[in-house]
Amino acid sequence: MSFKVVKFGGSSLADAEQMKKAANIIKADNSRRYVVPSAPGKRFSDDIKVTDLLYKCYDLAEKGDNFSEVLEEIHNRYREIISGLGMDFSIDEDIKIIESNFKKRYGSNYAASRGEYLNGKVIAAYLGFPFVDAADVIFFCENGSLDQEKTSGAIRNALKDKEYAVIPGFYGCGADGYVKTFSRGGSDVTGSIVAGAMRASLYENWTDVSGFLVADPRIVKNPEPIKTITYTELRELSYMGASVLHEEAIFPVRSAGIPINIKNTNDPSAPGTMIVPESHDEELSAYTITGIAGKKNFSAINLHKDRMNSQIGFCRDVLDVLAENGICIEHMPSSIDSMTVIIDSKHLSGKQSELLTQIRKRVNPDDMYVEEGIALVAVVGRGMRRTRGTAARIFAALAHARINVKMIDQGSSELNIIVGVNEEDFEQAVRCIYDIFVTAAEQ
């Protein structure tokens, strides 16, 4: 029997009305069997997420200050939801336990997890589904990574006799037996883990947007939606700043070949974006590219040395210096006598002079300088490998807009092209690339 795992984000569960929408979505399809909720998010722009209130509350508790007022504010958020749902249900005892454990200094991970825990209990009661505590089925190793084998076995064992269930997202049990959370947005990961363990036919991730867009709507006005995207393309775009889904949520379902459908709680009839393991020709985007994403605040360390290509280990020695200083590189374009290393500018803060001194001692370059204020723009698309002249069109569009290209990097897979430009040209670069591939294609 095919079935779905459904995850609802904080904005989809921010109040009683949003929770009713989520419940209606679940009840509209009886194959939606396992539900993973986040904590209540913002109800309006200046509102505070429940998770942030919990952090604030625990911070007071840890300092020995009175935290009863903030805890009561959290309690009231759930009272309002429960009342709005017309339920005869109480979390009073759970709040008392949380208060006691805060006084016992159970830790900030425990505190942060209680938003999902309480929301899971409320939703389970409203739907009439069994509640399964994530701390009983999600396990972490001592190094903080997920214990995949133990977790998958525990999930299958806990759900084997449950046709429907609610499993709160974002947290599990650490190796020390205490509650441990994923990073922010970790409910996406929980949903993926449950879907992978149970071999679901589909993982639906419900949020407040109708899937991924070809470009950032803050830069491009009304960008086109992405109907289908592969896991590999998603990784490229997510790394460059496209944030709809937690990037770690890909792996548990990817290995099982389970697609992810990003859907909008406020527009459930919209198809959203389907994230698939592989793609076929008929699933290709209507455009050559799938998406455009980018980030600012990069720096380039430029090195030149005559006959660099004949000096064995030159590049390795430069990278060794960066590694010894805990610096990851983003890209490394090079030529016969020069190389450039692109890094996040934050790594140079306060130690640029010392870093350059170490590089100079190690490889003795003829010339070396740092260029700051660089933005990277990634143009991603599986259709690029089947289309000639993609790079030429990108550079023609940038040249027409009088944007100087600082760096070019294309992977051997021909899945993406990354262009470095000055930060002040970033938004215009995204717009002109969008226009050449999307706007022009529609005319």
VEXDREN-2710 file (C-alpha; in Angstrom, 1 decimal):
% VEXDREN-2710
k/r/px/py/pz
1/MET/0.0/0.0/0.0
2/SER/1.4/3.4/-1.0
3/PHE/1.3/6.1/1.7
4/LYS/2.7/9.5/2.4
5/VAL/4.6/11.2/5.2
6/VAL/3.5/14.8/5.6
7/LYS/5.5/17.6/7.4
8/PHE/3.9/20.9/8.3
9/GLY/6.1/24.0/9.0
10/GLY/5.7/26.5/11.8
11/SER/3.8/29.1/9.6
12/SER/1.4/26.3/8.7
13/LEU/0.6/25.6/12.4
14/ALA/0.9/29.1/13.8
15/ASP/-2.6/29.3/15.1
16/ALA/-5.9/27.4/15.2
17/GLU/-7.0/28.5/11.7
18/GLN/-3.8/27.4/10.2
19/MET/-4.0/24.1/12.1
20/LYS/-7.5/23.5/10.8
21/LYS/-6.1/23.9/7.2
22/ALA/-3.4/21.4/7.9
23/ALA/-6.0/18.9/9.4
24/ASN/-8.2/19.3/6.4
25/ILE/-5.3/18.6/4.1
26/ILE/-4.4/15.4/6.1
27/LYS/-8.0/14.2/6.2
28/ALA/-8.6/14.9/2.4
29/ASP/-6.2/12.0/1.5
30/ASN/-6.2/8.9/3.6
31/SER/-2.8/8.0/2.3
32/ARG/-1.4/10.8/4.4
33/ARG/-0.6/8.6/7.3
34/TYR/2.3/9.9/9.3
35/VAL/2.4/13.6/10.3
36/VAL/5.5/15.5/11.4
37/PRO/4.7/19.0/12.9
38/SER/6.9/21.9/13.7
39/ALA/6.4/24.3/16.6
40/PRO/3.9/27.2/16.1
41/GLY/5.6/29.9/14.0
42/LYS/4.8/33.6/13.6
43/ARG/1.1/34.6/13.3
44/PHE/2.1/38.1/12.0
45/SER/5.3/39.9/11.0
46/ASP/6.2/41.2/14.5
47/ASP/5.2/38.0/16.3
48/ILE/7.6/35.7/18.1
49/LYS/8.0/32.0/17.3
50/VAL/7.3/29.6/20.1
51/THR/10.8/28.1/19.8
52/ASP/12.3/31.6/20.3
53/LEU/10.1/32.1/23.4
54/LEU/11.3/28.7/24.7
55/TYR/15.0/29.8/24.3
56/LYS/14.2/33.0/26.1
57/CYS/12.4/31.2/28.9
58/TYR/15.3/28.7/29.4
59/ASP/17.9/31.4/29.3
60/LEU/16.1/33.0/32.3
61/ALA/15.9/29.7/34.0
62/GLU/19.6/29.0/33.5
63/LYS/20.5/32.4/35.1
64/GLY/18.3/31.6/38.1
65/ASP/15.8/34.3/37.1
66/ASN/12.0/34.1/37.3
67/PHE/10.8/32.6/34.0
68/SER/7.1/32.1/34.9
69/GLU/5.9/35.0/32.8
70/VAL/7.5/33.8/29.6
71/LEU/6.4/30.2/30.3
72/GLU/2.8/31.5/30.8
73/GLU/3.0/33.3/27.5
74/ILE/4.0/30.0/25.8
75/HIS/1.2/28.2/27.6
76/ASN/-1.3/30.8/26.4
77/ARG/-0.3/30.3/22.8
78/TYR/-1.3/26.7/23.0
79/ARG/-4.4/27.5/25.0
80/GLU/-5.5/29.8/22.2
81/ILE/-4.9/27.1/19.6
82/ILE/-6.7/24.4/21.6
83/SER/-9.7/26.8/22.3
84/GLY/-9.8/27.8/18.6
85/LEU/-10.0/24.1/17.6
86/GLY/-12.9/23.6/20.0
87/MET/-11.1/20.8/21.9
88/ASP/-11.5/19.5/25.4
89/PHE/-7.8/19.0/25.8
90/SER/-5.2/20.3/28.3
91/ILE/-1.4/20.5/28.3
92/ASP/-1.3/21.7/31.9
93/GLU/0.6/18.7/33.2
94/ASP/3.1/19.0/30.3
95/ILE/3.8/22.6/31.2
96/LYS/4.4/21.6/34.9
97/ILE/6.9/19.0/33.8
98/ILE/8.7/21.5/31.5
99/GLU/8.8/24.0/34.3
100/SER/10.3/21.4/36.7
101/ASN/12.9/20.3/34.0
102/PHE/13.9/23.9/33.3
103/LYS/14.6/24.4/37.0
104/LYS/16.7/21.2/36.8
105/ARG/18.7/22.7/33.9
106/TYR/17.8/20.0/31.3
107/GLY/19.6/22.0/28.6
108/SER/18.7/24.4/25.7
109/ASN/18.1/21.4/23.4
110/TYR/15.4/20.1/25.6
111/ALA/13.9/23.6/25.9
112/ALA/13.9/24.2/22.1
113/SER/12.3/20.8/21.5
114/ARG/9.2/21.4/23.6
115/GLY/7.5/23.5/20.9
116/GLU/7.3/20.6/18.6
117/TYR/6.5/18.2/21.5
118/LEU/3.5/20.2/22.6
119/ASN/2.3/20.9/19.1
120/GLY/2.6/17.2/18.3
121/LYS/0.4/16.4/21.3
122/VAL/-2.2/19.0/20.3
123/ILE/-2.4/17.9/16.7
124/ALA/-2.5/14.2/17.5
125/ALA/-5.5/14.8/19.9
126/TYR/-7.2/17.0/17.2
127/LEU/-6.8/14.3/14.5
128/GLY/-7.4/11.4/16.8
129/PHE/-4.0/9.9/15.9
130/PRO/-1.5/8.2/18.2
131/PHE/1.3/10.4/19.5
132/VAL/4.9/9.0/19.2
133/ASP/7.6/11.0/21.0
134/ALA/10.5/11.6/18.6
135/ALA/12.9/11.0/21.6
136/ASP/11.8/7.4/21.5
137/VAL/12.5/6.8/17.8
138/ILE/15.2/9.3/16.6
139/PHE/18.7/8.6/17.9
140/PHE/22.0/10.4/17.7
141/CYS/25.6/9.1/17.9
142/GLU/28.2/10.4/20.3
143/ASN/29.6/12.7/17.6
144/GLY/26.2/14.3/17.1
145/SER/25.4/12.6/13.8
146/LEU/22.2/10.6/13.3
147/ASP/22.3/6.9/14.2
148/GLN/20.6/5.9/11.0
149/GLU/20.4/2.1/11.7
150/LYS/19.1/2.4/15.3
151/THR/16.6/5.2/14.3
152/SER/15.2/3.4/11.2
153/GLY/14.6/0.2/13.3
154/ALA/13.0/2.2/16.1
155/ILE/10.7/4.0/13.8
156/ARG/9.6/0.8/12.0
157/ASN/9.0/-0.9/15.3
158/ALA/7.0/2.0/16.8
159/LEU/4.8/2.4/13.7
160/LYS/4.3/-1.2/12.6
161/ASP/0.9/-1.4/14.3
162/LYS/-0.1/2.2/13.8
163/GLU/-1.9/3.1/10.6
164/TYR/-1.7/6.8/11.5
165/ALA/0.6/8.7/13.9
166/VAL/2.0/12.1/14.8
167/ILE/5.8/12.3/15.4
168/PRO/7.0/15.8/16.3
169/GLY/9.9/17.1/14.3
170/PHE/13.3/18.8/15.1
171/TYR/14.5/16.6/18.0
172/GLY/15.5/13.1/19.1
173/CYS/17.6/11.4/21.8
174/GLY/21.3/12.1/22.2
175/ALA/23.9/9.4/23.0
176/ASP/23.8/10.7/26.7
177/GLY/20.1/10.0/26.9
178/TYR/19.0/13.6/26.9
179/VAL/17.0/15.4/24.2
180/LYS/19.0/16.6/21.3
181/THR/17.8/18.8/18.4
182/PHE/18.7/19.2/14.8
183/SER/19.8/22.6/13.5
184/ARG/17.0/25.2/12.8
185/GLY/14.5/23.8/10.2
186/GLY/15.3/20.3/11.5
187/SER/11.6/19.2/11.3
188/ASP/12.3/18.8/7.5
189/VAL/14.9/16.3/8.5
190/THR/12.6/14.4/10.8
191/GLY/10.0/14.1/8.1
192/SER/12.6/12.8/5.7
193/ILE/13.9/10.2/8.2
194/VAL/10.4/8.9/8.9
195/ALA/9.6/8.7/5.2
196/GLY/12.9/6.9/4.5
197/ALA/12.5/4.4/7.3
198/MET/8.9/3.5/6.4
199/ARG/9.6/3.5/2.7
200/ALA/6.8/6.0/2.0
201/SER/5.8/6.6/-1.6
202/LEU/6.0/10.4/-1.2
203/TYR/7.2/12.9/1.4
204/GLU/5.0/16.0/1.4
205/ASN/6.6/19.1/2.9
206/TRP/3.9/21.7/3.6
207/THR/5.0/25.3/4.0
208/ASP/3.9/28.9/3.2
209/VAL/5.1/28.9/-0.4
210/SER/4.1/26.9/-3.5
211/GLY/7.5/25.3/-4.0
212/PHE/10.8/26.6/-5.3
213/LEU/11.0/29.6/-7.7
214/VAL/13.5/30.0/-10.5
215/ALA/14.9/33.0/-8.8
216/ASP/14.6/35.0/-5.5
217/PRO/11.3/37.0/-5.6
218/ARG/13.1/39.7/-3.7
219/ILE/15.3/40.3/-6.7
220/VAL/13.1/39.1/-9.6
221/LYS/9.5/40.2/-9.7
222/ASN/7.1/37.2/-9.9
223/PRO/9.6/34.6/-10.9
224/GLU/8.3/31.4/-12.5
225/PRO/7.9/28.3/-10.2
226/ILE/10.0/25.2/-10.6
227/LYS/7.8/22.2/-11.3
228/THR/10.4/19.5/-11.1
229/ILE/13.9/19.5/-9.7
230/THR/16.4/16.7/-9.0
231/TYR/18.1/16.2/-5.7
232/THR/21.5/17.2/-7.2
233/GLU/20.1/20.5/-8.5
234/LEU/18.5/21.2/-5.2
235/ARG/21.7/20.7/-3.4
236/GLU/23.5/23.2/-5.7
237/LEU/20.7/25.8/-5.3
238/SER/20.3/25.3/-1.5
239/TYR/24.1/25.7/-0.9
240/MET/24.0/29.0/-2.8
241/GLY/21.2/30.4/-0.6
242/ALA/17.8/29.1/-2.0
243/SER/16.2/28.1/1.3
244/VAL/12.8/26.4/1.3
245/LEU/13.9/23.0/2.5
246/HIS/16.6/22.1/5.1
247/GLU/19.5/20.7/2.9
248/GLU/20.0/17.7/5.2
249/ALA/16.4/16.6/4.6
250/ILE/17.5/15.3/1.2
251/PHE/19.7/12.4/2.2
252/PRO/17.3/10.0/4.1
253/VAL/14.8/10.0/1.2
254/ARG/17.3/10.2/-1.6
255/SER/18.9/6.8/-0.7
256/ALA/15.4/5.3/-0.7
257/GLY/14.4/6.9/-4.0
258/ILE/11.5/8.7/-2.5
259/PRO/10.4/12.0/-4.1
260/ILE/9.6/15.2/-2.1
261/ASN/6.7/17.4/-2.9
262/ILE/7.0/21.0/-1.6
263/LYS/3.4/22.2/-1.1
264/ASN/1.6/25.4/0.1
265/THR/-0.8/25.0/3.1
266/ASN/-2.6/28.1/2.1
267/ASP/-3.0/26.9/-1.6
268/PRO/-3.2/23.1/-1.4
269/SER/-4.4/22.8/-5.0
270/ALA/-1.2/24.3/-6.4
271/PRO/1.1/21.5/-7.7
272/GLY/4.2/22.9/-5.8
273/THR/7.6/21.6/-6.7
274/MET/8.4/17.9/-7.0
275/ILE/12.0/16.9/-6.0
276/VAL/13.0/13.7/-7.6
277/PRO/16.0/11.4/-7.5
278/GLU/16.5/11.4/-11.2
279/SER/14.8/13.0/-14.1
280/HIS/13.7/12.0/-17.6
281/ASP/13.6/14.1/-20.7
282/GLU/9.9/14.7/-20.3
283/GLU/10.5/16.1/-16.8
284/LEU/12.9/18.8/-18.0
285/SER/12.2/22.4/-17.3
286/ALA/10.5/24.5/-19.9
287/TYR/13.7/26.6/-19.8
288/THR/17.3/25.6/-20.3
289/ILE/18.0/26.4/-16.6
290/THR/16.2/25.1/-13.5
291/GLY/17.1/27.9/-11.1
292/ILE/19.4/30.8/-10.2
293/ALA/20.7/31.5/-6.7
294/GLY/23.6/33.3/-5.2
295/LYS/25.3/34.8/-2.1
296/LYS/27.4/37.9/-1.3
297/ASN/30.3/38.4/1.1
298/PHE/33.1/36.4/-0.6
299/SER/36.8/37.2/-1.0
300/ALA/39.4/36.1/-3.5
301/ILE/43.0/35.4/-2.7
302/ASN/44.9/35.8/-5.9
303/LEU/48.3/34.3/-6.3
304/HIS/50.8/34.6/-9.3
305/LYS/54.1/32.8/-9.7
306/ASP/56.1/32.3/-12.9
307/ARG/56.2/28.6/-13.9
308/MET/53.8/27.7/-11.1
309/ASN/52.7/24.7/-13.1
310/SER/56.1/23.1/-12.8
311/GLN/56.3/23.6/-9.0
312/ILE/55.0/20.4/-7.6
313/GLY/52.7/20.8/-4.7
314/PHE/52.1/24.6/-5.1
315/CYS/48.3/24.4/-4.9
316/ARG/48.4/21.7/-2.2
317/ASP/50.6/23.9/0.0
318/VAL/48.3/26.9/-0.4
319/LEU/45.3/24.7/0.6
320/ASP/47.2/23.2/3.5
321/VAL/47.7/26.7/4.9
322/LEU/43.9/27.4/4.6
323/ALA/43.1/24.0/6.2
324/GLU/45.5/24.7/9.1
325/ASN/43.5/27.9/9.7
326/GLY/40.1/26.1/9.6
327/ILE/39.1/27.7/6.3
328/CYS/37.0/26.0/3.7
329/ILE/37.4/27.0/0.0
330/GLU/34.4/27.7/-2.2
331/HIS/36.1/27.6/-5.6
332/MET/39.6/27.5/-7.0
333/PRO/39.9/28.7/-10.6
334/SER/43.5/28.6/-11.9
335/SER/45.8/29.0/-14.9
336/ILE/49.4/28.1/-15.8
337/ASP/51.0/30.8/-13.6
338/SER/48.2/31.8/-11.3
339/MET/45.5/30.5/-9.0
340/THR/42.6/32.1/-7.2
341/VAL/41.0/30.8/-4.0
342/ILE/37.5/32.0/-3.3
343/ILE/36.5/31.9/0.4
344/ASP/33.8/33.3/2.7
345/SER/35.0/36.8/3.8
346/LYS/34.2/36.0/7.5
347/HIS/37.3/33.8/7.5
348/LEU/39.6/36.8/6.8
349/SER/38.2/38.9/9.6
350/GLY/41.0/39.9/11.9
351/LYS/43.5/37.5/10.5
352/GLN/44.0/38.4/6.9
353/SER/47.6/39.7/7.4
354/GLU/48.6/36.6/9.3
355/LEU/47.1/34.3/6.8
356/LEU/48.8/36.0/3.8
357/THR/52.1/35.8/5.7
358/GLN/51.7/32.1/6.2
359/ILE/51.0/31.6/2.5
360/ARG/53.9/33.7/1.5
361/LYS/56.3/31.7/3.7
362/ARG/55.0/28.4/2.3
363/VAL/54.9/29.1/-1.5
364/ASN/56.8/32.4/-2.0
365/PRO/54.5/33.8/-4.7
366/ASP/55.7/36.6/-7.1
367/ASP/52.5/38.5/-6.4
368/MET/49.5/38.0/-4.0
369/TYR/46.6/40.2/-3.2
370/VAL/43.1/39.9/-1.7
371/GLU/40.0/41.1/-3.5
372/GLU/36.9/41.6/-1.3
373/GLY/33.2/42.3/-2.0
374/ILE/32.6/39.4/-4.4
375/ALA/29.2/37.8/-5.0
376/LEU/28.7/34.4/-6.5
377/VAL/25.8/33.6/-8.8
378/ALA/25.0/29.9/-9.5
379/VAL/23.1/29.0/-12.7
380/VAL/21.8/25.5/-12.3
381/GLY/20.0/23.2/-14.7
382/ARG/20.1/19.6/-15.9
383/GLY/19.0/20.9/-19.3
384/MET/22.3/22.8/-19.7
385/ARG/24.2/19.7/-20.7
386/ARG/21.9/19.2/-23.6
387/THR/22.0/22.8/-24.8
388/ARG/24.9/24.4/-26.6
389/GLY/25.9/27.9/-25.9
390/THR/24.5/28.2/-22.4
391/ALA/27.7/29.8/-21.0
392/ALA/27.9/32.2/-24.0
393/ARG/24.4/33.4/-23.3
394/ILE/25.1/34.0/-19.6
395/PHE/28.2/36.1/-20.4
396/ALA/26.5/37.9/-23.3
397/ALA/23.7/38.9/-20.9
398/LEU/26.2/40.1/-18.3
399/ALA/28.2/42.0/-20.9
400/HIS/25.1/43.7/-22.2
401/ALA/24.4/44.9/-18.7
402/ARG/28.0/46.1/-18.4
403/ILE/28.7/43.7/-15.5
404/ASN/32.3/42.7/-15.1
405/VAL/32.9/38.9/-14.5
406/LYS/35.5/38.3/-11.8
407/MET/35.5/34.5/-11.9
408/ILE/34.0/31.6/-13.9
409/ASP/33.7/28.0/-12.6
410/GLN/31.8/25.2/-14.3
411/GLY/31.6/21.6/-13.0
412/SER/32.4/18.7/-15.2
413/SER/28.9/17.5/-14.8
414/GLU/27.7/20.6/-16.8
415/LEU/25.0/20.9/-14.2
416/ASN/25.9/24.4/-13.0
417/ILE/27.9/27.5/-13.9
418/ILE/29.1/29.8/-11.1
419/VAL/30.0/33.4/-11.9
420/GLY/31.8/35.8/-9.6
421/VAL/30.8/39.5/-9.8
422/ASN/31.1/42.6/-7.7
423/GLU/28.6/42.7/-4.9
424/GLU/27.0/45.9/-6.2
425/ASP/26.2/44.0/-9.5
426/PHE/24.7/41.0/-7.8
427/GLU/21.0/41.7/-8.1
428/GLN/21.3/43.0/-11.6
429/ALA/23.3/39.9/-12.6
430/VAL/20.5/37.6/-11.3
431/ARG/17.9/39.7/-13.2
432/CYS/19.7/39.7/-16.5
433/ILE/20.4/36.0/-16.4
434/TYR/16.7/35.3/-15.5
435/ASP/15.6/37.6/-18.4
436/ILE/17.8/35.8/-21.0
437/PHE/16.7/32.3/-20.1
438/VAL/13.1/32.7/-18.8
439/THR/11.6/36.0/-19.8
440/ALA/13.0/35.8/-23.4
441/ALA/11.8/32.2/-23.7
442/GLU/8.2/33.2/-22.9
443/GLN/8.1/35.9/-25.6
END
